[in-house]
Amino acid sequence: MGGLIDRTVEGFAMKWAEPELNGVVHIAQNLRPEDRREVYLSDRVGPREAVLRSWCESQICRMIVMDDGEPAGLTGVNGDRIWMLGTPRLTSTRNGCLQLCREGRVWVEHCLQEVGRPLWNDVYSKNTQSIAWLRSLGFTVEQARPLGDSGALFRRFWRAA
């Protein structure tokens, strides 16, 4: 993972670090509204449970920390399901979004190599920013279909090596 440390894009630094409890709790308490809605509609859980469970149950996990030390995102792989949950700060600037795309590609390649099989998950169909980001990372995003007890429309996304 050497390529995912301390890169700067036009004055914006993002660090990929081992998760630690205080950072994980900060992310859970400040989860983006889109992520809150998505985890509730898919699994009927709140942000704290979603973030803590994702962190605890994943074989691969990294925390994204901003240049000032504030945790802004958590990402990982549980089995063959890849996921990311973040705070509004994660995508609050154009430069941050650009860096997240660049570093995200490296992260996905790393995960594909580690897991050794295709990665997938589901994204809420109204979460258009996440869908665009997933496509930029090379994921195939399928048509929307109902998922879970809510019956909300989600789109399966997947990518092979």
C-alpha positions, 0 to 999 in steps of 0.5 A: 500500500506504499502508493496510498500515503500522503499524496498532495493534489494542489494543496490538498493532502489525504492520508490512508491510514490504519483505522483507530477507534476514535477516528472510526467513531468520529466518522460514524458521528459525522456520516454524510447524509447520503451514506446515512440514508443508504445504510438505513434503506439497505440494512435498517441500521443507523450510522454508528452501527453501520460504521462500527460493523463495517470496520469490525467485520472487514478483512481489509480496512483503511481510514482516510485522514485529511491533512489536518488529521481529521478522519473523513472516510473509512473503506474496506472489504468484507468477503468480496464486498467493497465499501466506503463510508465518509463524512461530508468533508471527504468530497467537500472540495474539487481537489479532494474529489480528484485525489479521491478518484486517483487514490481510489483507483490504487486502493481498488487495485490493491483490494482486487489483488489482496482478495483475488476475486471480483469485488461488488456491493450495492449503491442507492440509486439516488446517490448519483455522486457515488455512482459517478465515482464508482464508474470513474474507478472502473466499476460496472454499475447495473440497473436499479432494482429493489433491495431489502425491507425498504424496497428502495432502488439500489444498483449493483456494482462490481469489478474484476481484476 
